[in-house]
Amino acid sequence: MIIQQLLWIYCQIRFAQYLLQFISNIIIPDHDAHVFNPPLWSLNNGTILDISIDTFFSGLRRWDAIHFLYIARFGYIYENTLAFFPGYPLLFIRPLAYFLNKILLESNAYLLSGILINFVFGYFNTCLLYQLGLKYNLKPNHAYWSAILYMINPATIFFLAPYTETLFLFSQLLGHYYLKSNSIFKSCLCFGFGSTVRSNGIISFGFIIYNYLKQKKLPPIYSIILCIAPFFLTQYYQYRDYCFEKDLSIELKTYGFDNNLSMPLTDFSSEWCLKRIPLSYQYVQKTYWNVGFLKYYTIKQIPNFLLALPVFLLIGNFIKTWFLSIRKDLWKRKFNYLFLNKNDEKQTIWFITKDFFPHVIYMLFLSLFALFVMHIQVTTRFLFSSGPFLYFICADRIKQYEIRNGNLRKIFSYLFNKQTFLFYYFIIYILVGICLFSNFLPWT
């Protein structure tokens, strides 16, 4: 019953978000952002269906979505695209687009493929958040609100457009679900798959390590291989796909030359291809994306820091509360506290249980990494797609309100009438984010 209610709410909310994207894309003129935007495939001879899809969904073909769609269609033809891992575009968008291309033009087949994949896996994420909340012994209302808040999270536009956020979050949620079910092998498969979608997926291996350390054991070799090997296999695939000569079309070459983009026009055309261990990721991030320690600490980036501020406040306030709640027990038991295998059954505060300790450390690490190393403007979507814990934190603020009746109006009335910081943060970021993103205007 609950799952059917979530499906109905999910479909309503997603339709409203797609509609807002369409309206804003029609009303607001596109901004010339001077970003990666190679010539799109022609819409000549398109059917009414093609024209309708392009008209309704073209606002989602923006920013990094263009990278993923081009990788799905052409592979790695420009060196800067190596920052984007192949799990999402090649394993999901490309196969579905192959079938859609039988009734749609190529451009729309790839775009619709990315959107449909995110829509379906978005619903899976909604259900998993609810089920996972119950697995962690959260109260049903707390778990339910976690699922609802996922549908309207501040980074929603990146869960609608052809970005990796939806699929990566799915890999993390399913991995945690299997881990809580004691299916370690399946959990490792999920976390390993996550590292083919995004580079930070490899960090999730820490949950497997912690699970074994609590039992005074070392993780088995197979878990290490399953969690870590996919990252290096991804790097090897990119090496094989980019470091050897390709026969590119005149249009693609011209765009590459005009924008000073390196292309595989000869074997080993880039210096990293010649390394003993040819890993592209660090080289590309440094060369093309200016990623590095404190590199974003400039005056002109102050607006981006302000955009990321709310999620830092949410996490920072929670970690402070968490530490104040455990400090006496931590001081008493010292290091042993971190690896106690059983939770205190008398404990009534949900986040004090030992099950959440690795989640707190994981969220703290990602937050610090985003603050000091990454492009600060991606922090919101980076953290809201990294696992279930941030949704549990947010839902904790409103878990007392009973809404498990599938009434969408009641859900928003609770949020609005209480005038919570959470409501304004989520709704403003959704509305502004969708309107700006769909017109090539900068957004977090």
Phi, psi and chi 1 to 4 in degrees:
 res  aa     phi    psi   chi1   chi2   chi3   chi4
   1 MET       -  -47.5 -177.2   64.4  179.2      -
   2 ILE   -61.9  -41.6  -62.5  -63.6      -      -
   3 ILE   -63.7  -39.4  -60.9  -58.0      -      -
   4 GLN   -66.4  -37.6  -73.4   82.9   -9.0      -
   5 GLN   -63.5  -43.3  -72.4 -180.0    4.2      -
   6 LEU   -63.2  -37.5  -72.4  173.3      -      -
   7 LEU   -62.8  -44.7  174.8   60.5      -      -
   8 TRP   -64.5  -44.4  175.2 -125.7      -      -
   9 ILE   -64.6  -43.1  -64.1  171.7      -      -
  10 TYR   -59.2  -46.6  177.9   78.4      -      -
  11 CYS   -63.9  -40.5  -70.7      -      -      -
  12 GLN   -63.1  -47.5  -68.4  179.6   82.5      -
  13 ILE   -66.4  -44.3  -70.1  176.6      -      -
  14 ARG   -63.4  -41.3  -80.6  -65.9 -174.4 -102.8
  15 PHE   -60.8  -43.0  176.7   76.4      -      -
  16 ALA   -61.7  -39.1      -      -      -      -
  17 GLN   -69.5  -41.3  -67.4  163.7  -13.8      -
  18 TYR   -61.9  -40.5  -72.9  133.1      -      -
  19 LEU   -65.9  -41.6 -174.6   60.9      -      -
  20 LEU   -61.8  -40.7  175.4   61.1      -      -
  21 GLN   -60.3  -43.4  171.2  -89.6  147.8      -
  22 PHE   -64.0  -47.1  165.4   69.7      -      -
  23 ILE   -64.8  -45.6  -66.2  172.5      -      -
  24 SER   -66.2  -33.7   62.8      -      -      -
  25 ASN   -69.5  -30.2 -168.6   33.6      -      -
  26 ILE   -76.5  -42.6  -66.9  -65.6      -      -
  27 ILE   -79.7  -43.8  -64.9  175.9      -      -
  28 ILE   -92.8  129.4  -55.5  172.8      -      -
  29 PRO   -68.8  145.1   23.0  -32.2      -      -
  30 ASP   -66.7  140.5  -74.9  -11.9      -      -
  31 HIS   -89.3  140.3  170.5   63.2      -      -
  32 ASP   -85.5   96.4 -175.0    4.1      -      -
  33 ALA   -86.5   -7.2      -      -      -      -
  34 HIS    54.6   47.8  -59.3  -70.3      -      -
  35 VAL  -118.0  178.6  -67.8      -      -      -
  36 PHE   -55.0  114.6 -178.6   79.9      -      -
  37 ASN  -158.1   70.4 -166.4   12.6      -      -
  38 PRO   -62.1  164.7  -19.2   31.6      -      -
  39 PRO   -58.8  129.8   20.3  -32.8      -      -
  40 LEU   -77.9  162.2  -68.1  173.0      -      -
  41 TRP   -67.5  147.3  -54.3  -67.4      -      -
  42 SER   -66.9  145.4  173.7      -      -      -
  43 LEU   -99.8   10.2  -77.7  176.3      -      -
  44 ASN   -60.5  141.6  -66.8  -24.7      -      -
  45 ASN    66.3   21.4  -57.9  -41.6      -      -
  46 GLY   -75.4  147.5      -      -      -      -
  47 THR   -80.1  176.6   64.5      -      -      -
  48 ILE   -60.8  -36.2  -66.0  177.0      -      -
  49 LEU   -63.1  -42.7 -179.3   58.5      -      -
  50 ASP   -61.2  -46.8  -84.5  -61.8      -      -
  51 ILE   -63.5  -38.9  -64.8  171.1      -      -
  52 SER   -65.2  -44.9  -60.2      -      -      -
  53 ILE   -64.0  -44.9  -69.7  173.3      -      -
  54 ASP   -64.2  -39.2 -174.1   71.0      -      -
  55 THR   -68.0  -43.4  -58.6      -      -      -
  56 PHE   -79.2  -34.1 -166.5   81.4      -      -
  57 PHE  -113.1    0.3  -69.6  115.0      -      -
  58 SER   -63.8  -21.7   60.9      -      -      -
  59 GLY   -67.5  -11.7      -      -      -      -
  60 LEU   -93.8   -6.5  -61.7  176.6      -      -
  61 ARG   -93.8   72.2 -168.3 -163.8  -76.4  117.7
  62 ARG  -138.0  158.2  -59.5  -73.0 -174.1  -97.6
  63 TRP    49.9 -127.8  -61.4  101.8      -      -
  64 ASP   -68.5  -17.3  -69.8   -8.4      -      -
  65 ALA   -58.1  -33.0      -      -      -      -
  66 ILE   -65.4  -39.2  -61.6  173.4      -      -
  67 HIS   -59.1  -49.4  -73.3  -79.7      -      -
  68 PHE   -64.5  -39.5  -70.2  113.7      -      -
  69 LEU   -68.3  -36.1  -64.8  176.6      -      -
  70 TYR   -71.2  -37.1 -101.7   74.9      -      -
  71 ILE   -63.9  -42.3  -66.6  169.7      -      -
  72 ALA   -60.4  -37.8      -      -      -      -
  73 ARG   -85.1  -45.9  171.9   61.5 -177.6   86.8
  74 PHE  -111.5  -10.8  -62.5  106.9      -      -
  75 GLY    80.5 -157.2      -      -      -      -
  76 TYR   -93.6   96.5  -67.5   99.0      -      -
  77 ILE  -107.2  -17.5   58.0  175.1      -      -
  78 TYR  -119.8  135.4  -59.0  121.0      -      -
  79 GLU   -62.5  -33.6 -170.0  173.4   44.9      -
  80 ASN   -64.4  -22.4   64.0  -35.9      -      -
  81 THR   -76.2   -8.1   62.0      -      -      -
  82 LEU   -66.6  -12.7  -69.5  165.3      -      -
  83 ALA   -69.6  -16.4      -      -      -      -
  84 PHE  -103.6  121.6  -56.2   94.4      -      -
  85 PHE   -75.3  155.5  -80.1   24.4      -      -
  86 PRO   -83.9   -9.4   30.8  -35.9      -      -
  87 GLY   -54.2  -47.2      -      -      -      -
  88 TYR   -75.3  -53.8  173.9   57.0      -      -
  89 PRO   -70.0  -37.3   24.0  -33.5      -      -
  90 LEU   -91.0  -33.0  -63.0 -177.0      -      -
  91 LEU   -91.0  -17.4  -62.1 -179.1      -      -
  92 PHE  -123.2  -55.9  -73.7   84.4      -      -
  93 ILE   -64.1  -48.5  -65.3 -179.5      -      -
  94 ARG   -60.7  -48.9 -179.6 -179.4  -75.2 -176.1
  95 PRO   -60.9  -43.6  -23.4   34.5      -      -
  96 LEU   -67.9  -38.5 -179.4   55.7      -      -
  97 ALA   -63.0  -31.2      -      -      -      -
  98 TYR   -58.1  -41.8  172.3   80.4      -      -
  99 PHE   -77.4  -39.7  -67.1  102.0      -      -
 100 LEU   -65.8  -27.4  -68.3  176.6      -      -
 101 ASN   -65.3  -14.5 -166.8 -153.0      -      -
 102 LYS   -74.2  -20.4  -63.4 -178.4 -175.7  -60.4
 103 ILE  -122.3   -9.4   57.5  172.6      -      -
 104 LEU  -127.3  158.3  -62.8  171.8      -      -
 105 LEU   -65.5  155.9  -68.5  176.3      -      -
 106 GLU   -55.0  -44.7 -159.0  170.4   45.2      -
 107 SER   -58.3  -47.6  173.8      -      -      -
 108 ASN   -73.5  -30.3  -71.8  -31.8      -      -
 109 ALA   -62.1  -44.0      -      -      -      -
 110 TYR   -71.5  -40.4  -80.4   86.1      -      -
 111 LEU   -63.9  -50.0  173.5   61.6      -      -
 112 LEU   -64.6  -34.3 -172.9   59.8      -      -
 113 SER   -58.8  -49.9  175.6      -      -      -
 114 GLY   -60.9  -40.0      -      -      -      -
 115 ILE   -68.6  -44.5  -66.9  170.3      -      -
 116 LEU   -64.0  -41.3  -73.2  175.9      -      -
 117 ILE   -59.8  -45.1  -71.5  164.7      -      -
 118 ASN   -67.7  -34.5  -76.9   -1.6      -      -
 119 PHE   -64.3  -48.6  178.9   84.1      -      -
 120 VAL   -65.8  -49.0  172.2      -      -      -
 121 PHE   -70.1  -23.8  -79.8   93.8      -      -
 122 GLY   -63.9  -39.3      -      -      -      -
 123 TYR   -68.8  -39.2  174.0   61.9      -      -
 124 PHE   -58.3  -41.8  -67.8  163.2      -      -
 125 ASN   -62.1  -40.4  -71.0  -16.5      -      -
 126 THR   -59.0  -48.0  -58.8      -      -      -
 127 CYS   -66.9  -40.5  -62.9      -      -      -
 128 LEU   -65.1  -38.6  -83.3  169.9      -      -
 129 LEU   -62.0  -41.0  -88.2  166.8      -      -
 130 TYR   -66.0  -49.4  176.5   71.3      -      -
 131 GLN   -63.9  -38.1  -62.5  -71.4   -9.1      -
 132 LEU   -68.8  -37.1 -163.5   55.0      -      -
 133 GLY   -58.6  -41.4      -      -      -      -
 134 LEU   -67.5  -37.5  -61.2 -179.4      -      -
 135 LYS   -60.5  -34.8  -79.9  -83.1 -173.4 -175.6
 136 TYR   -87.6   12.4  -83.7  101.8      -      -
 137 ASN    64.8   27.9  -63.6  -43.5      -      -
 138 LEU   -73.9  154.3  -60.5 -176.6      -      -
 139 LYS   -65.1  146.1  -66.7 -179.3  178.5  179.6
 140 PRO   -51.4  -38.9  -28.5   35.7      -      -
 141 ASN   -67.6  -36.0 -137.9   41.0      -      -
 142 HIS   -64.0  -45.7 -168.4  171.5      -      -
 143 ALA   -64.3  -38.4      -      -      -      -
 144 TYR   -65.7  -45.1 -162.8   81.2      -      -
 145 TRP   -63.2  -35.0  -91.2  116.2      -      -
 146 SER   -59.3  -42.8  -59.7      -      -      -
 147 ALA   -67.2  -40.2      -      -      -      -
 148 ILE   -64.1  -44.3  -64.7  -63.5      -      -
 149 LEU   -66.6  -27.8  -68.1 -179.5      -      -
 150 TYR   -59.1  -40.2  163.0   72.9      -      -
 151 MET   -66.4  -24.4  -55.1  178.8 -156.3      -
 152 ILE  -124.3   29.7   56.2  171.7      -      -
 153 ASN   -67.9  158.9   77.4   73.3      -      -
 154 PRO   -61.4  -20.1  -21.9   33.0      -      -
 155 ALA   -99.6   22.9      -      -      -      -
 156 THR   -51.1  -41.7  -72.4      -      -      -
 157 ILE   -58.0  -31.1 -176.3   59.0      -      -
 158 PHE   -81.0  -11.7  -58.6  102.0      -      -
 159 PHE   -91.7  -12.8  -70.5   82.7      -      -
 160 LEU   -91.8  -46.5  -58.7  177.6      -      -
 161 ALA   -74.0  164.3      -      -      -      -
 162 PRO   -68.6   72.0  -22.4   35.4      -      -
 163 TYR  -118.7  167.6  -86.8   61.9      -      -
 164 THR   -84.2   -7.1   57.6      -      -      -
 165 GLU   -54.0  -46.3  -88.7   65.4   17.6      -
 166 THR   -64.7  -49.5  -59.5      -      -      -
 167 LEU   -67.2  -39.0 -173.8   60.3      -      -
 168 PHE   -65.7  -43.6 -177.7   75.3      -      -
 169 LEU   -61.0  -37.9  179.3   59.8      -      -
 170 PHE   -59.7  -44.3  172.5   75.9      -      -
 171 SER   -62.0  -36.2   71.8      -      -      -
 172 GLN   -74.2  -43.7  -57.1  -54.1  -68.3      -
 173 LEU   -64.1  -44.2  -64.0  179.7      -      -
 174 LEU   -67.0  -37.2 -166.8   58.8      -      -
 175 GLY   -60.8  -44.1      -      -      -      -
 176 HIS   -68.2  -36.1  -73.6  -61.6      -      -
 177 TYR   -61.8  -46.0 -177.0   85.7      -      -
 178 TYR   -68.5  -34.8  -77.7  132.4      -      -
 179 LEU   -63.6  -43.0 -172.1   59.0      -      -
 180 LYS   -68.9  -21.7  -76.2  -63.4  -68.4  178.7
 181 SER   -91.5    4.5  -56.9      -      -      -
 182 ASN    67.5   22.3 -111.9  -12.8      -      -
 183 SER   -97.8   77.5  -61.8      -      -      -
 184 ILE   -63.6  -41.2  -54.4  -60.5      -      -
 185 PHE   -59.0  -47.8 -178.8   80.3      -      -
 186 LYS   -66.2  -36.6  -67.0  178.8 -179.2  178.0
 187 SER   -62.6  -43.4  179.1      -      -      -
 188 CYS   -62.8  -39.3  -69.4      -      -      -
 189 LEU   -60.2  -43.1  -76.0  177.3      -      -
 190 CYS   -66.7  -47.6  -66.7      -      -      -
 191 PHE   -64.3  -37.8  -70.7  145.2      -      -
 192 GLY   -64.0  -43.0      -      -      -      -
 193 PHE   -61.2  -37.0  168.1   71.4      -      -
 194 GLY   -57.0  -32.6      -      -      -      -
 195 SER   -77.8   -5.7   64.1      -      -      -
 196 THR   -90.6  -10.5   71.3      -      -      -
 197 VAL   -98.7  -44.3  178.3      -      -      -
 198 ARG  -143.5  148.9  -72.2 -151.9  -30.9 -142.9
 199 SER   -63.4  -34.8   60.3      -      -      -
 200 ASN   -72.9   -1.5   59.6  -61.5      -      -
 201 GLY   -61.2  -27.6      -      -      -      -
 202 ILE   -66.1  -23.1 -161.4  170.7      -      -
 203 ILE   -68.0  -24.8  -56.0  171.8      -      -
 204 SER   -63.2  -15.8  -59.3      -      -      -
 205 PHE   -58.3  -23.5 -178.8   50.8      -      -
 206 GLY   -59.3  -32.0      -      -      -      -
 207 PHE   -67.0  -36.7  -70.2  100.6      -      -
 208 ILE   -67.1  -44.0  -56.9  -65.8      -      -
 209 ILE   -59.0  -47.6  -65.1  175.9      -      -
 210 TYR   -61.8  -39.6 -178.7   78.2      -      -
 211 ASN   -58.9  -38.5 -177.2   70.3      -      -
 212 TYR   -79.9  -36.2  -81.2  100.4      -      -
 213 LEU   -63.2  -34.4  -70.7 -179.8      -      -
 214 LYS   -60.3  -29.2  -77.2 -162.4  -52.9  179.0
 215 GLN   -94.1   10.9  -55.8  171.2   48.9      -
 216 LYS    59.6   39.1  -54.7  -63.9 -170.3  -67.4
 217 LYS  -128.5  161.8  -61.5  178.5 -177.9  177.7
 218 LEU   -97.7  144.8  -68.3  175.7      -      -
 219 PRO   -63.0  138.6   20.5  -30.6      -      -
 220 PRO   -66.7  158.8   23.0  -31.6      -      -
 221 ILE   -57.9  -39.0  -63.6  -62.5      -      -
 222 TYR   -62.6  -33.7   80.6   82.7      -      -
 223 SER   -68.7  -36.8   68.7      -      -      -
 224 ILE   -64.1  -45.1  -60.7  173.7      -      -
 225 ILE   -64.1  -46.4  -65.1  173.3      -      -
 226 LEU   -64.9  -34.1  -72.1  176.0      -      -
 227 CYS   -84.0  -34.6  -71.8      -      -      -
 228 ILE  -101.2  -36.2  -64.1  179.0      -      -
 229 ALA   -56.7  -39.8      -      -      -      -
 230 PRO   -57.4  -33.6  -29.1   37.6      -      -
 231 PHE   -62.3  -45.6  173.1   84.5      -      -
 232 PHE   -74.1  -31.0  -67.4   98.7      -      -
 233 LEU   -65.2  -35.8  -71.4  174.9      -      -
 234 THR   -62.5  -44.9  -65.4      -      -      -
 235 GLN   -63.7  -38.1  -68.1  -66.5  -69.9      -
 236 TYR   -66.3  -40.7  178.1   72.2      -      -
 237 TYR   -61.3  -43.8  173.7   82.8      -      -
 238 GLN   -63.5  -37.2  -69.2 -179.1  -41.9      -
 239 TYR   -61.2  -47.3  163.1   76.0      -      -
 240 ARG   -66.6  -33.5  -64.7  -69.1  -57.2  175.5
 241 ASP   -81.7  -28.6 -166.2   46.1      -      -
 242 TYR  -105.7  -32.3 -178.5   80.9      -      -
 243 CYS   -82.9    6.3  -71.1      -      -      -
 244 PHE  -125.2  147.4  -63.2   91.1      -      -
 245 GLU   -53.8  138.9 -177.7  179.0   -6.1      -
 246 LYS  -124.9  148.0  -75.3 -174.6  177.0 -179.7
 247 ASP   -94.0   99.4 -175.8   18.1      -      -
 248 LEU   -97.8  153.7  -55.5 -179.8      -      -
 249 SER   -70.2  160.5   67.7      -      -      -
 250 ILE   -59.2  -40.9  -64.4  -62.1      -      -
 251 GLU   -62.2  -44.1  -68.3   80.1    9.7      -
 252 LEU   -68.9  -39.6  -65.3  175.5      -      -
 253 LYS   -63.0  -44.8  -74.3 -177.6 -178.4  179.2
 254 THR   -60.7  -44.6  -59.2      -      -      -
 255 TYR   -63.1  -41.2 -178.7   83.1      -      -
 256 GLY   -62.9  -44.9      -      -      -      -
 257 PHE   -65.3  -42.6  -70.8  136.3      -      -
 258 ASP   -64.4  -28.3  -69.4  -15.1      -      -
 259 ASN  -110.2   14.2  -68.5  -86.8      -      -
 260 ASN    56.3   44.5 -162.5   30.7      -      -
 261 LEU  -103.0  131.2  -63.5  173.3      -      -
 262 SER   -71.1  141.5  -65.1      -      -      -
 263 MET  -134.4  155.6  -65.0  170.2  -77.5      -
 264 PRO   -80.5   67.5   29.7  -35.1      -      -
 265 LEU   -86.6  -13.9  -58.0  179.0      -      -
 266 THR  -139.9  167.1   61.7      -      -      -
 267 ASP   -67.6  140.2  -70.9  -13.5      -      -
 268 PHE    52.9   51.4  -52.0  110.3      -      -
 269 SER   -76.1  -11.0   57.5      -      -      -
 270 SER  -122.0  151.9 -176.2      -      -      -
 271 GLU   -64.3  -32.5   62.0 -179.4   77.6      -
 272 TRP   -67.7  -24.0   67.0  -92.4      -      -
 273 CYS   -63.8  -22.4  -66.4      -      -      -
 274 LEU   -94.4   -2.3  -61.8  171.1      -      -
 275 LYS   -67.4  154.4  -60.3  -75.3 -173.7 -179.4
 276 ARG   -60.7  -41.3  177.4  171.4  -62.8  179.5
 277 ILE  -116.3   97.5  -58.2  177.8      -      -
 278 PRO   -78.6   85.1   28.9  -33.1      -      -
 279 LEU   -99.6  120.6  -58.1  178.9      -      -
 280 SER   -83.7  -27.1   63.8      -      -      -
 281 TYR   -59.1  -53.8 -173.0   73.0      -      -
 282 GLN   -64.4  -39.9 -174.7  175.9    5.7      -
 283 TYR   -62.2  -46.7  172.1   83.0      -      -
 284 VAL   -68.2  -40.8  170.5      -      -      -
 285 GLN   -62.4  -39.4  -70.4  -75.6    9.9      -
 286 LYS   -75.1  -41.3 -179.5  179.5  178.9 -179.4
 287 THR   -76.9  -42.2  -55.7      -      -      -
 288 TYR  -106.0  -26.5  -68.8   94.8      -      -
 289 TRP  -115.4    2.2  -60.4   97.0      -      -
 290 ASN    53.4   41.1 -167.1   36.1      -      -
 291 VAL   -92.2  129.5  171.5      -      -      -
 292 GLY   175.7  169.7      -      -      -      -
 293 PHE   -61.8  119.7 -176.1   65.6      -      -
 294 LEU    62.2   13.7  -61.4 -177.0      -      -
 295 LYS   -69.6  -18.8  -75.8 -165.9  173.0 -177.3
 296 TYR   -95.7    6.0 -116.0   57.7      -      -
 297 TYR   -86.3   75.4  -82.4   66.0      -      -
 298 THR  -130.0  162.0   60.6      -      -      -
 299 ILE   -60.2  -41.3  -63.0  -63.4      -      -
 300 LYS   -69.4  -13.2   68.3  177.4 -177.0  178.4
 301 GLN   -92.5    2.6  -64.4  -59.8  -24.9      -
 302 ILE   -55.7  -44.3  -69.8  177.9      -      -
 303 PRO   -57.4  -37.4  -25.7   35.3      -      -
 304 ASN   -68.5  -35.9  -73.0  -36.0      -      -
 305 PHE   -64.4  -38.1  -83.7   88.5      -      -
 306 LEU   -66.7  -36.9  -67.0  176.2      -      -
 307 LEU   -64.1  -34.4  -78.2  174.5      -      -
 308 ALA   -84.0  -11.9      -      -      -      -
 309 LEU   -57.2  -44.4 -177.6   61.0      -      -
 310 PRO   -57.0  -42.1  -26.9   35.6      -      -
 311 VAL   -70.3  -32.7   72.5      -      -      -
 312 PHE   -66.3  -38.5  -76.2  128.0      -      -
 313 LEU   -65.0  -42.2  -69.4  176.8      -      -
 314 LEU   -58.2  -50.7  -91.8  174.3      -      -
 315 ILE   -70.5  -44.0  -65.7  171.9      -      -
 316 GLY   -60.8  -43.9      -      -      -      -
 317 ASN   -63.7  -39.3 -177.8   64.7      -      -
 318 PHE   -66.9  -46.4  171.2   80.5      -      -
 319 ILE   -63.0  -35.9  -69.8  178.0      -      -
 320 LYS   -62.0  -46.6  175.0 -174.3  174.4 -177.1
 321 THR   -62.4  -42.2  -56.8      -      -      -
 322 TRP   -61.6  -46.3  171.2   80.4      -      -
 323 PHE   -65.7  -41.6  179.3   75.1      -      -
 324 LEU   -63.9  -28.7  -68.4  176.5      -      -
 325 SER   -78.0  -27.5  -58.9      -      -      -
 326 ILE  -107.2   -6.0   70.5  160.3      -      -
 327 ARG   -62.3  -36.3   60.3  178.0  179.2  177.5
 328 LYS   -65.3  -45.8  -69.7 -177.1  178.9  179.0
 329 ASP   -66.0  -39.0 -157.5   12.0      -      -
 330 LEU   -64.7  -41.1 -177.8   61.9      -      -
 331 TRP   -68.0  -33.5  179.2 -104.7      -      -
 332 LYS   -72.3  -44.8  179.6 -179.6  178.3 -178.7
 333 ARG   -99.7   -7.9  -59.6 -177.5 -178.7 -179.6
 334 LYS    55.1 -137.2  -57.7  -63.8 -170.2  -64.0
 335 PHE   -63.2  -29.2 -171.2   73.1      -      -
 336 ASN   -62.8  -25.0  -70.6  -28.9      -      -
 337 TYR   -59.0  -36.5  170.1   85.8      -      -
 338 LEU   -69.4  -22.2  -52.9 -179.8      -      -
 339 PHE  -122.8   24.5  -60.6  102.0      -      -
 340 LEU   -67.1  135.0  -70.4  175.4      -      -
 341 ASN   -82.8  -22.0 -161.2   25.7      -      -
 342 LYS  -117.0  146.5  -67.1 -175.7  178.6 -179.9
 343 ASN   -84.2  154.8  -66.4  -48.5      -      -
 344 ASP   -75.1  113.5 -174.5   -8.8      -      -
 345 GLU   -66.3  -19.5  -64.9 -179.3   -3.8      -
 346 LYS   -82.8   -8.8  -61.3  179.3 -179.4  179.4
 347 GLN   -73.2  128.0 -171.9   55.2 -105.0      -
 348 THR  -104.9  -14.7   58.5      -      -      -
 349 ILE   -87.2  120.8  -55.7  176.3      -      -
 350 TRP   -58.9  -39.6   66.1  -87.8      -      -
 351 PHE   -83.1   -0.9   54.7   79.5      -      -
 352 ILE   -80.8  -19.7  -59.4  -58.1      -      -
 353 THR   -61.1  149.0   65.0      -      -      -
 354 LYS   -65.8  -20.1  -53.4  -55.9 -177.1  -64.7
 355 ASP   -59.2  -28.5  -72.5  -20.0      -      -
 356 PHE   -93.8   -6.2  -72.9  114.5      -      -
 357 PHE   -57.2  -49.6  171.5   74.4      -      -
 358 PRO   -64.6  -27.9   21.9  -32.3      -      -
 359 HIS   -67.5  -39.5  -72.6  -85.9      -      -
 360 VAL   -64.0  -46.5  174.6      -      -      -
 361 ILE   -64.4  -41.4  -59.3  -55.4      -      -
 362 TYR   -60.2  -47.5  176.3   70.4      -      -
 363 MET   -67.1  -37.5 -169.8   57.1   63.7      -
 364 LEU   -64.4  -44.6  176.0   60.4      -      -
 365 PHE   -62.3  -47.2  171.9   78.7      -      -
 366 LEU   -62.6  -38.4  -67.2 -176.4      -      -
 367 SER   -64.4  -45.3  -60.2      -      -      -
 368 LEU   -66.2  -39.5  -67.1  175.0      -      -
 369 PHE   -63.3  -43.4 -174.7   77.0      -      -
 370 ALA   -64.6  -38.9      -      -      -      -
 371 LEU   -68.4  -38.0 -178.5   61.5      -      -
 372 PHE  -106.9  -17.4  -66.3  111.5      -      -
 373 VAL  -121.1  -44.0  178.8      -      -      -
 374 MET   -80.1  172.7  -67.3  173.5   53.5      -
 375 HIS   -64.6  116.0  -71.8 -172.4      -      -
 376 ILE   -62.8  -26.7 -165.9   65.7      -      -
 377 GLN   -71.1  -15.0   65.7  -96.0   36.6      -
 378 VAL   -92.5    2.3  -51.9      -      -      -
 379 THR   -57.6  -44.4  -61.1      -      -      -
 380 THR   -60.2  -51.0  -56.4      -      -      -
 381 ARG   -72.0  -30.8   58.2 -174.5  169.6   99.8
 382 PHE   -61.1  -45.5  174.1   68.9      -      -
 383 LEU   -79.8  -35.9  -65.4  175.9      -      -
 384 PHE   -75.9   -6.9  -87.8   96.6      -      -
 385 SER  -112.5    9.8   62.5      -      -      -
 386 SER   -95.7   -7.3  -67.6      -      -      -
 387 GLY   160.6 -176.6      -      -      -      -
 388 PRO   -81.6  -19.4   31.6  -36.3      -      -
 389 PHE   -65.2  -38.7 -164.0   54.4      -      -
 390 LEU   -64.5  -33.7 -173.5   51.0      -      -
 391 TYR   -70.2  -37.0  -65.0   98.1      -      -
 392 PHE   -62.9  -40.5  -65.0  161.8      -      -
 393 ILE   -62.3  -47.7  -66.7  172.5      -      -
 394 CYS   -64.8  -43.6  -66.5      -      -      -
 395 ALA   -66.5  -22.7      -      -      -      -
 396 ASP   -61.1  -26.8 -178.3   56.5      -      -
 397 ARG   -74.8  -21.0  -66.8  168.1  170.3 -103.6
 398 ILE  -131.2   13.9   49.8  177.0      -      -
 399 LYS   -65.7  -17.5   64.6 -175.6  179.4 -175.7
 400 GLN   -74.8  -13.9   66.3  -89.5   28.4      -
 401 TYR   -87.8  123.4  -55.7  127.2      -      -
 402 GLU   -79.9  118.9  177.6   67.8   40.0      -
 403 ILE  -137.4   12.6   47.1  117.2      -      -
 404 ARG   -80.2   57.0  -73.1 -178.6  -66.9  128.9
 405 ASN  -130.0    6.5   57.7    3.1      -      -
 406 GLY    75.3   11.0      -      -      -      -
 407 ASN   -88.6  106.2 -169.4  -39.5      -      -
 408 LEU   -66.0  -38.5 -168.4   61.3      -      -
 409 ARG   -62.6  -39.5 -178.8  178.4  -62.8  179.8
 410 LYS   -67.1  -37.2 -169.6  173.5 -177.7  179.7
 411 ILE   -58.9  -49.7  -69.5  171.4      -      -
 412 PHE   -74.5  -28.8  -79.0   96.6      -      -
 413 SER   -66.4  -38.1   68.3      -      -      -
 414 TYR   -61.6  -46.5  -90.0  130.1      -      -
 415 LEU   -64.5  -44.0  -74.6  167.4      -      -
 416 PHE   -74.7  -44.1 -175.0   75.4      -      -
 417 ASN   -64.4  -32.7  -69.9  -21.5      -      -
 418 LYS   -79.6  -10.9  -58.7  -55.8  176.2 -177.5
 419 GLN    49.2   49.2  -62.3 -176.4   -2.6      -
 420 THR   -79.0  150.9   61.2      -      -      -
 421 PHE   -55.9  -37.2  157.9   77.1      -      -
 422 LEU   -60.5  -43.7 -156.9   64.1      -      -
 423 PHE   -62.0  -51.5  171.9   78.6      -      -
 424 TYR   -64.2  -39.2  -69.0  115.8      -      -
 425 TYR   -61.5  -50.0  171.5   38.9      -      -
 426 PHE   -66.2  -51.2  -83.6   46.3      -      -
 427 ILE   -67.0  -42.9  -63.5  -57.1      -      -
 428 ILE   -63.4  -42.5  -70.1  173.0      -      -
 429 TYR   -68.6  -33.1  -89.1   57.1      -      -
 430 ILE   -66.1  -52.8  -71.1  174.5      -      -
 431 LEU   -64.0  -50.9  -62.3  177.8      -      -
 432 VAL   -66.4  -41.9  175.9      -      -      -
 433 GLY   -61.4  -46.5      -      -      -      -
 434 ILE   -64.4  -44.1  -70.2  176.5      -      -
 435 CYS   -64.9  -42.0  -67.7      -      -      -
 436 LEU   -73.6  -49.2  -65.6 -176.8      -      -
 437 PHE   -57.6  -45.3  178.0   93.5      -      -
 438 SER   -68.5   -7.6   60.4      -      -      -
 439 ASN  -121.4   24.1  -65.9  -77.8      -      -
 440 PHE    62.1   27.5  -99.2  125.0      -      -
 441 LEU   -95.3  145.4  -70.5  162.3      -      -
 442 PRO   -59.3  137.0  -20.3   32.0      -      -
 443 TRP  -151.0  160.0 -175.3 -119.2      -      -
 444 THR   -69.4      - -175.8      -      -      -
